């Protein structure tokens, strides 16, 4: 998951700085920097979208080419073992096919368990962030009838920023989930190539 971490090291500072600029703009009439804050937010979301697109393209190509290469390697190894190793070569070749089929079943079971664990691990922080965003937005809505206070705009800004943090968490979780899924599928294709 190191590439996912690198993808978001710039996202969170830009979102937090954007929220800070919105809060400063809400608290004072002298310094209005909402346009800069919106620009920073749009840049961070745009870069995250570009990174996800590039990530999906690269990992798909790597998974497909790796699977084909693995399949050809397996077939080559079986041919060499079956034809060039005297006496036990054919037996070894047939046994290796059984072992590969069994390892595919084990790998798929572990991969499915891994995907379920990833979903569980990502669900708790996602629910927590959404709950915090909901609390901030509800607080702003409840306080609005009490008068026009800069604190209302600040609460709304924090709630909106937490929604963007949730989006980043969802994107990184999706990228990790897809990476695991593509690796499992690539393993299945490589065994199918035999």
C-alpha positions in Angstrom: 0.0 0.0 0.0 3.0 2.4 -0.2 1.8 3.8 -3.5 -1.6 4.6 -2.0 0.1 6.5 0.8 2.2 8.4 -1.6 -0.9 9.3 -3.6 -2.5 11.1 -0.6 0.5 12.8 1.0 -0.4 16.0 -0.9 -4.2 15.6 -0.8 -4.7 16.1 2.9 -2.6 19.2 3.4 -4.4 20.9 0.5 -7.8 20.0 1.9 -6.8 21.1 5.4 -5.3 24.3 4.1 -8.4 25.0 2.0 -10.6 24.4 5.1 -8.3 26.8 7.1 -8.6 29.5 4.4 -12.4 29.1 4.4 -12.5 29.5 8.2 -10.3 32.6 8.1 -12.6 34.1 5.4 -15.6 33.3 7.5 -14.1 34.8 10.7 -13.0 38.1 9.3 -14.3 40.5 6.7 -10.8 41.9 6.1 -9.2 38.7 4.6 -11.3 37.0 2.0 -9.5 34.1 0.4 -12.4 31.8 -0.5 -11.4 31.7 -4.2 -7.9 30.4 -3.3 -9.4 27.9 -0.9 -11.7 26.6 -3.7 -8.8 26.5 -6.1 -6.8 24.4 -3.6 -9.7 22.0 -3.1 -10.3 21.6 -6.8 -6.6 21.0 -7.5 -6.4 18.3 -4.8 -9.6 16.5 -6.0 -8.4 16.8 -9.6 -5.0 15.3 -8.8 -6.6 12.5 -6.9 -8.8 11.7 -9.9 -5.8 11.7 -12.2 -3.8 9.5 -9.9 -6.7 7.0 -9.6 -7.0 6.8 -13.4 -3.3 6.3 -13.9 -3.2 3.7 -11.1 -6.0 1.7 -12.5 -4.5 1.7 -16.0 -1.0 0.7 -14.8 -2.2 -2.1 -12.5 -4.5 -3.5 -15.1 -1.8 -3.7 -17.7 0.7 -5.2 -15.1 -1.8 -7.8 -14.0 -2.6 -8.9 -17.5 1.0 -9.1 -18.8 2.1 -10.8 -15.6 -0.6 -13.4 -15.9 0.3 -14.2 -19.5 4.0 -14.4 -18.6 3.3 -16.7 -15.6 1.1 -19.0 -17.7 3.7 -19.3 -20.4 6.4 -20.0 -17.8 4.3 -22.7 -16.2 3.7 -24.4 -19.5 7.4 -24.3 -20.4 8.3 -25.8 -17.0 5.8 -28.6 -17.5 7.1 -29.3 -21.0 10.7 -29.4 -19.9 10.0 -31.5 -16.9 7.8 -33.9 -18.9 10.1 -34.4 -21.9 13.7 -33.9 -20.6 13.7 -35.5 -17.2 14.1 -39.2 -17.6 11.7 -41.7 -16.0 9.9 -39.4 -13.4 9.5 -36.4 -15.7 6.0 -37.1 -16.8 5.0 -38.1 -13.3 6.5 -34.8 -12.0 4.7 -32.8 -14.7 1.3 -34.4 -13.8 1.8 -33.9 -10.1 2.8 -30.2 -10.6 -0.5 -29.7 -12.4 -2.4 -31.1 -9.4 -0.4 -28.9 -7.0 -1.1 -25.8 -9.1 -4.8 -26.5 -9.1 -4.8 -26.9 -5.3 -2.7 -23.8 -4.8 -5.2 -21.9 -6.9 -8.0 -22.9 -4.6 -6.0 -21.9 -1.5 -5.0 -18.6 -3.1 -8.5 -17.7 -4.0 -9.7 -18.5 -0.5 -7.0 -16.4 1.1 -7.7 -13.6 -1.5 -11.4 -13.6 -0.7 -10.6 -13.5 3.0 -8.2 -10.7 2.4 -10.8 -8.7 0.5 -13.3 -9.2 3.3 -10.7 -8.0 5.9 -9.9 -4.9 3.7 -13.6 -4.1 3.6 -14.0 -4.4 7.4 -10.8 -2.4 8.0 -11.9 0.4 5.7 -15.5 0.5 6.9 -14.8 1.6 10.5 -12.8 4.8 9.6 -15.2 5.6 6.8 -18.3 5.4 9.1 -16.4 7.4 11.7 -15.6 10.2 9.2 -19.1 10.3 7.8 -20.5 10.5 11.3 -18.3 13.4 12.2 -19.2 15.2 8.9 -22.9 14.6 9.7 -22.5 16.0 13.2 -20.8 19.2 12.0 -23.4 19.7 9.3 -26.3 19.1 11.7 -24.7 21.5 14.2 -24.5 24.2 11.5 -28.1 23.6 10.6 -29.3 23.8 14.2 -27.3 27.0 14.9 -28.4 28.8 11.8 -31.8 30.0 13.2 -30.0 31.5 16.2 -28.5 34.2 14.0 -25.9 34.9 11.4 -22.7 33.8 13.2 -19.3 33.1 11.5 -19.2 29.9 13.6 -22.0 28.4 11.4 -19.9 28.9 8.2 -16.9 27.3 10.0 -18.9 24.3 11.1 -20.2 23.9 7.6 -16.7 24.2 6.1 -15.3 21.5 8.5 -18.2 19.2 7.6 -17.6 19.7 3.9 -13.8 19.1 4.3 -14.6 15.9 6.2 -16.6 14.7 3.2 -13.5 15.3 1.0 -11.4 13.3 3.5 -14.0 10.5 3.3 -13.7 10.6 -0.5 -9.9 10.2 -0.3 -10.3 7.3 2.1 -12.8 5.7 -0.2 -10.6 6.2 -3.2 -7.5 4.7 -1.5 -9.6 1.8 -0.2 -10.9 1.2 -3.7 -7.4 1.2 -5.1 -6.2 -1.3 -2.6 -9.3 -3.5 -3.1 -8.8 -3.4 -6.9 -5.1 -4.2 -6.5 -5.9 -7.3 -4.5 -8.7 -8.3 -6.9 -6.5 -7.9 -10.0 -3.7 -9.9 -8.4 -6.2 -12.7 -7.7 -7.6 -12.6 -11.2 -4.1 -12.5 -12.7 -3.2 -15.7 -10.8 -6.3 -17.4 -12.1 -5.5 -16.4 -15.7 -1.9 -17.6 -15.4 -3.2 -21.1 -14.3 -5.8 -21.0 -17.1 -3.0 -20.4 -19.6 -1.6 -23.8 -18.9 
